[in-house]
Amino acid sequence: MSINVQSYLKSHAVTATTLCAIVIDAWDADALQWEPEVLSDALVDLAKGPIPQINLDKIHALTAAITTSAFYDDVFTFSYVCNAIGGLDEKVFFSVFDPPTPKEFAWAVCEVNLNNPVSKQSDAFHPDVLTFMGLLLRESGLASPPQALSFVTVPLDNDPELLADDPVIYQAYHSLLQENMQDVDAYVKFRYRQLLAELKHLQLEHSDFDSLMAKLSKRN
């Protein structure tokens, strides 16, 4: 077993795709849907030591997103998946509703689509989930969607009208919005690069992820 595999299993920052790739390579795709306790015990043996709970959450979240429609149809499932695979946090809380940040759901949407591509994302998501994303973007200070979420419509905000009479303030406001959008896209690009680097270093024994790596290379 590769030293890289063991280190990735124990890392809080590893991507969900890399974790699922490790599971598939070690056993097969059916292992992604083993009972949580069974998969956890198997991964602990594979890592030769304890692994973070967040990594099990990432595996289950990405598996749910690519094997069911709940990620696209249900706001709560969408939020859970985004919280688990979209950020760099070390823990996901299920006892409270925790709306994801734009960075979290931008990357989660990209990673899910990378593993299970849809022809048109605006048609894949339920209108309620699309509206939810638009509202989260607006509440986070984005008047337009970043490139990674170009299919999302951000509701209009009346605040800019109040600033229109002061060109200096309006320009500052517009610049801030642009910075917010660029920040989200920069984060997504960083995660693409991270995932590509992980897959290159994995040294998998049985699986061939050349096609996935080719897709990632095009995004750098």
Number of C-alpha atoms within 10 A of each C-alpha: 11 13 11 15 19 20 15 21 26 20 14 17 16 21 26 26 21 21 23 22 21 25 21 17 16 18 13 14 14 9 16 20 14 12 9 14 10 11 17 18 14 16 22 16 13 19 20 13 12 14 22 15 14 21 26 20 20 26 26 20 23 25 20 18 24 17 11 10 15 17 26 21 17 15 19 15 18 25 23 23 29 31 26 29 30 28 23 14 12 13 15 19 10 9 6 7 10 14 18 21 19 30 21 22 28 24 25 27 22 18 24 24 15 15 14 12 12 12 8 9 17 15 12 14 19 18 14 13 20 22 17 19 26 24 18 19 25 20 15 13 17 24 22 20 25 23 15 19 23 12 15 22 19 21 16 12 12 8 9 14 9 9 14 12 10 9 10 11 13 16 13 11 16 15 12 14 20 17 14 21 23 15 15 24 21 16 17 25 17 14 19 23 15 16 19 20 13 19 21 12 13 18 15 19 11 12 13 11 12 11 9 13 16 11 13 19 12 8 11 10
